[in-house]
């Protein structure tokens, strides 16, 4: 069992996003169903969801996380295409796709993140059955300049000669720009031809827009500051060695799922908050 002292190391933003997924799953028009998110979020996650969205009702909120989750779900389903696959979740955190997605027999999912966060998830969901013959391998790592995560992934059985489906949801903007670029470059170097990648990025406007200052301050207080944004997400990913397939913004076609308010779509300007979904291949 994970004790309360160990629980203190669980990232608050992970609990918050789990609560947002649970909230979405309770909607009659939900974009996905995550029956495990509420158990992971707990009371603290639900309180944090209100803390980070004080301007909205608890059952409403910004639709971004719901849209982002659905977009990544669709990407992973399409990239795996019902066949055995090698999949790597970068910054897996409290992601529950291992438990809720229909993985094909023979698939191996590697989950990379800080040890305490992964241990908390495994402990809370220890009684959840996973049907089929897929495998999950937990890889506790820190994403830093040492590149120790590469050695840990290889030691866990990752096959660099096999095409891989990589996804990093809600990860890169927590890293300094140089480290985010280094991470994607290392991932590219490990990727055999036919590999796929999905990540999300934020624009630089979020760091200067007055409306987001309080939100960013609360992230800083939670010891989970956003550090990096780019106004050329496609160029950033391509510069790390990837062939970019698509750059999408929430609210635009293929990235709204009927949920994004039309009035909330930002104008084409770098001085307002923007977010991006990027898919690429090797």
C-alpha positions as CSV (number, residue, x, y, z in Angstrom):
1,X,0.0,0.0,0.0
2,X,1.1,3.6,-0.7
3,X,1.2,5.6,2.6
4,X,0.2,9.2,3.0
5,X,3.8,10.3,3.1
6,X,4.5,8.8,-0.3
7,X,1.2,10.3,-1.6
8,X,2.6,13.8,-0.9
9,X,5.0,13.2,-3.9
10,X,2.1,12.7,-6.3
11,X,2.0,15.7,-8.6
12,X,-1.0,17.8,-7.9
13,X,-1.6,18.5,-11.6
14,X,-1.9,14.8,-12.2
15,X,-4.7,14.6,-9.6
16,X,-6.4,17.6,-11.1
17,X,-6.4,16.2,-14.7
18,X,-7.7,12.9,-13.3
19,X,-10.6,14.8,-11.7
20,X,-11.2,16.5,-15.0
21,X,-11.4,13.2,-16.8
22,X,-13.8,11.9,-14.1
23,X,-16.0,14.9,-14.6
24,X,-16.1,14.4,-18.4
25,X,-17.0,10.7,-17.9
26,X,-20.0,11.7,-15.9
27,X,-21.5,13.8,-18.7
28,X,-24.2,12.3,-20.9
29,X,-22.4,13.7,-24.0
30,X,-19.0,12.6,-22.8
31,X,-16.1,12.4,-25.3
32,X,-14.7,9.3,-23.6
33,X,-15.4,7.1,-20.6
34,X,-12.7,6.8,-17.9
35,X,-14.2,4.8,-15.1
36,X,-11.0,4.9,-13.1
37,X,-10.2,8.6,-13.1
38,X,-12.4,9.4,-10.1
39,X,-10.7,6.7,-7.9
40,X,-7.3,8.2,-8.8
41,X,-8.4,11.8,-8.3
42,X,-10.0,11.3,-4.9
43,X,-11.2,14.3,-2.9
44,X,-8.0,16.2,-3.3
45,X,-8.2,16.0,-7.1
46,X,-11.7,17.3,-7.1
47,X,-10.7,20.1,-4.8
48,X,-7.8,21.0,-7.1
49,X,-10.1,21.0,-10.1
50,X,-12.1,23.7,-8.5
51,X,-8.9,25.5,-7.3
52,X,-7.5,25.7,-10.8
53,X,-10.9,26.7,-12.3
54,X,-12.3,29.1,-9.8
55,X,-14.1,31.1,-12.5
56,X,-16.2,28.1,-13.5
57,X,-18.8,25.8,-12.0
58,X,-17.4,22.4,-10.8
59,X,-19.4,20.4,-13.3
60,X,-18.6,22.7,-16.3
61,X,-15.0,23.9,-16.7
62,X,-12.7,24.4,-19.6
63,X,-13.3,21.6,-22.2
64,X,-9.6,21.5,-23.2
65,X,-8.6,18.4,-21.1
66,X,-11.6,16.4,-22.4
67,X,-10.8,17.3,-26.0
68,X,-7.1,16.6,-25.5
69,X,-7.8,13.2,-24.0
70,X,-10.2,12.3,-26.8
71,X,-7.7,13.4,-29.5
72,X,-4.9,11.3,-28.0
73,X,-7.3,8.4,-27.6
74,X,-8.1,8.6,-31.3
75,X,-4.5,9.0,-32.3
76,X,-3.4,5.9,-30.3
77,X,-6.3,3.8,-31.6
78,X,-5.5,4.7,-35.2
79,X,-1.7,4.3,-34.8
80,X,-2.1,0.8,-33.3
81,X,-4.9,-0.1,-35.8
82,X,-5.9,-3.2,-34.0
83,X,-2.6,-4.9,-34.3
84,X,0.2,-5.8,-31.8
85,X,2.2,-2.7,-31.1
86,X,5.1,-1.3,-29.1
87,X,3.7,1.8,-27.3
88,X,5.5,4.3,-25.0
89,X,3.7,6.7,-22.8
90,X,6.1,9.6,-22.0
91,X,5.1,11.2,-18.7
92,X,2.3,8.5,-18.1
93,X,1.3,9.9,-14.7
94,X,-2.2,8.9,-13.9
95,X,-3.1,8.0,-17.5
96,X,-5.5,5.1,-17.5
97,X,-5.3,4.0,-21.1
98,X,-3.7,0.7,-20.0
99,X,-6.9,-0.1,-18.2
100,X,-9.6,1.3,-20.5
101,X,-8.4,0.9,-24.1
102,X,-8.8,-2.4,-26.0
103,X,-5.1,-3.3,-26.6
104,X,-4.4,-6.1,-29.1
105,X,-2.8,-9.3,-27.9
106,X,1.0,-9.0,-28.2
107,X,1.1,-5.2,-27.5
108,X,3.6,-3.9,-25.0
109,X,2.9,-0.6,-23.3
110,X,5.8,1.1,-21.5
111,X,4.8,3.8,-19.0
112,X,7.5,6.3,-18.1
113,X,7.2,8.8,-15.2
114,X,8.3,9.5,-11.7
115,X,8.3,6.4,-9.4
116,X,5.9,7.8,-6.8
117,X,3.2,8.7,-9.3
118,X,3.3,5.4,-11.1
119,X,3.3,3.5,-7.8
120,X,0.3,5.4,-6.6
121,X,-1.6,4.6,-9.8
122,X,-0.7,0.9,-9.7
123,X,-1.7,0.7,-6.0
124,X,-5.1,2.4,-6.4
125,X,-6.0,0.3,-9.5
126,X,-4.4,-3.0,-8.3
127,X,-7.8,-4.9,-8.5
128,X,-8.7,-3.8,-12.0
129,X,-8.4,-6.7,-14.4
130,X,-6.9,-6.2,-17.9
131,X,-8.1,-8.8,-20.4
132,X,-6.1,-10.2,-23.2
133,X,-2.4,-10.9,-23.7
134,X,-1.0,-7.3,-23.7
135,X,1.8,-6.4,-21.4
136,X,2.5,-3.2,-19.4
137,X,6.0,-2.4,-18.2
138,X,6.3,0.3,-15.5
139,X,9.5,2.4,-16.0
140,X,10.3,4.9,-13.2
141,X,12.3,7.7,-14.6
142,X,13.2,11.4,-14.4
143,X,13.2,13.4,-17.6
144,X,16.5,15.3,-17.2
145,X,19.7,16.0,-18.9
146,X,21.2,12.7,-17.9
147,X,19.1,10.8,-20.4
148,X,18.8,8.0,-17.8
149,X,15.3,7.4,-19.0
150,X,16.7,5.9,-22.3
151,X,18.8,3.3,-20.4
152,X,15.8,2.5,-18.2
153,X,13.5,2.0,-21.2
154,X,16.0,-0.2,-23.0
155,X,16.5,-2.2,-19.8
156,X,12.8,-2.7,-19.5
157,X,12.8,-4.5,-22.9
158,X,12.2,-1.8,-25.4
159,X,13.1,-2.8,-28.9
160,X,14.6,0.1,-31.0
161,X,14.3,-2.0,-34.2
162,X,10.5,-2.2,-33.9
163,X,8.2,0.7,-35.0
164,X,6.8,2.4,-31.9
165,X,3.8,4.5,-31.0
166,X,4.9,7.3,-28.7
167,X,2.7,9.8,-26.9
168,X,3.5,12.6,-24.5
169,X,0.2,14.1,-23.2
170,X,0.6,17.2,-21.0
171,X,4.4,16.8,-20.7
172,X,6.6,19.0,-22.8
173,X,5.5,22.4,-21.4
174,X,6.6,21.3,-18.0
175,X,10.2,21.0,-19.3
176,X,12.6,23.7,-20.2
177,X,12.7,24.2,-24.0
178,X,16.2,22.7,-24.4
179,X,15.2,19.6,-22.5
180,X,11.9,19.2,-24.3
181,X,13.9,19.4,-27.6
182,X,16.4,16.9,-26.3
183,X,13.7,14.5,-25.3
184,X,12.0,14.5,-28.7
185,X,15.4,14.1,-30.4
186,X,16.2,11.1,-28.2
187,X,12.8,9.6,-29.0
188,X,13.5,10.1,-32.7
189,X,16.8,8.3,-32.4
190,X,15.1,5.3,-30.8
191,X,12.4,5.2,-33.4
192,X,12.5,2.6,-36.2
193,X,10.9,3.6,-39.6
194,X,7.1,3.5,-39.3
195,X,7.1,5.0,-35.8
196,X,4.5,7.5,-34.8
197,X,4.4,10.4,-32.3
198,X,1.7,12.5,-30.6
199,X,2.4,15.4,-28.3
200,X,0.8,18.6,-27.2
201,X,2.4,22.0,-26.9
202,X,1.4,25.5,-25.8
203,X,2.1,28.9,-27.4
204,X,4.1,31.6,-25.7
205,X,1.1,33.9,-25.3
206,X,0.0,32.1,-22.2
207,X,2.9,33.5,-20.3
208,X,2.0,37.1,-21.0
209,X,-1.8,37.1,-21.3
210,X,-3.3,38.8,-18.2
211,X,-6.2,36.4,-17.8
212,X,-3.8,33.4,-17.3
213,X,-1.5,34.9,-14.7
214,X,-3.5,33.6,-11.7
215,X,-3.6,30.2,-13.2
216,X,0.1,30.2,-13.8
217,X,0.7,31.4,-10.3
218,X,-1.3,28.5,-8.9
219,X,0.7,26.1,-11.0
220,X,3.9,27.6,-9.5
221,X,2.5,27.2,-6.0
222,X,1.8,23.6,-6.8
223,X,5.5,23.1,-7.7
224,X,4.4,22.2,-11.3
225,X,5.1,25.4,-13.3
226,X,4.7,25.5,-17.1
227,X,8.2,26.4,-18.4
228,X,8.1,26.4,-22.2
229,X,5.9,27.4,-25.1
230,X,6.4,27.8,-28.8
231,X,4.6,29.6,-31.6
232,X,5.9,27.2,-34.2
233,X,4.9,23.8,-32.8
234,X,5.4,22.0,-36.2
235,X,8.8,23.5,-36.6
236,X,9.8,22.5,-33.1
237,X,8.8,18.9,-33.6
238,X,10.4,18.7,-37.0
239,X,13.6,20.2,-35.7
240,X,13.9,17.2,-33.4
241,X,14.0,14.8,-36.3
242,X,10.3,14.1,-37.0
243,X,8.2,14.3,-40.1
244,X,5.1,16.3,-39.0
245,X,1.7,15.0,-40.2
246,X,-0.6,17.5,-38.6
247,X,-0.7,20.5,-36.2
248,X,-4.2,21.1,-34.8
249,X,-5.7,23.6,-32.3
250,X,-8.7,22.9,-30.1
251,X,-11.7,24.5,-31.7
252,X,-10.5,23.9,-35.2
253,X,-11.8,21.0,-37.4
254,X,-10.7,17.6,-36.2
255,X,-10.0,19.0,-32.7
256,X,-13.2,20.2,-31.2
257,X,-15.5,17.2,-31.2
258,X,-18.5,19.5,-30.9
259,X,-17.4,20.7,-27.5
260,X,-15.3,23.8,-28.0
261,X,-17.3,27.0,-27.9
262,X,-16.9,28.9,-31.2
263,X,-16.4,32.2,-29.4
264,X,-13.4,30.7,-27.5
265,X,-11.3,30.0,-30.5
266,X,-8.4,32.4,-30.3
267,X,-7.5,34.7,-33.3
268,X,-4.3,34.0,-35.2
269,X,-2.0,35.9,-32.8
270,X,1.0,34.9,-30.7
271,X,-0.1,37.2,-27.8
272,X,-3.1,35.2,-26.7
273,X,-3.0,31.7,-25.1
274,X,-2.9,28.9,-27.7
275,X,-2.5,25.1,-27.5
276,X,-1.5,22.6,-30.2
277,X,-1.8,18.9,-30.9
278,X,1.0,17.6,-33.1
279,X,1.2,14.2,-34.8
280,X,4.4,13.1,-36.6
281,X,6.2,10.0,-37.9
282,X,9.6,8.6,-38.7
